[in-house]
Amino acid sequence: MGFFEKIRVAIRKIRGKLIVGLIIILIVLVWGGAPLAVATAYAKNVPAEINFDWEIFLIKLFEGLQAPLKSFESIFVTKMGGHYFWSITKGFFGVYGLATLVGIAKAFPKHEYEDIENGSSDWSEGGEQYKVLSKNKGIVLAEKNYLPVDKRGNVNVLVVRRIWCW
């Protein structure tokens, strides 16, 4: 399994989590990022000697949190806080990108046999297992593989499984 194939498998494994994470980021940006950007813009839009008015910031922030769509609308209609909103958006998507990379790295297949059925008859090729086993009847070992009971000699079966304890 090549490197790009492993990446494809890892992304397929966590695809649902990536979509949910993206939806959550968009909701947080509309509900929290837009009011924060508008409040920052109003707080910095004061005389130069004040530089940043915390009272205006808190008032506009709580107004924006109560009506987030109005804050989101004011970013695009009145152009108030657009620069701050895009800075916040870049930060959120940067964090989301890092989280995505960590998720892909954790979902990487550990070895090439991951998610392959245990106990399959893929260990033999071209019917060589039928020198020992039967296709039709006997003790079921795997799909289309039976241990014949009318065979001479030892027909004992050893089943090896992992034991899980909770």
Helices and strands as residue ranges (DSSP letters): H 3-28, I 29-33, H 34-44, H 54-66, H 68-77, H 82-107, G 128-131, E 139-142, E 145-147
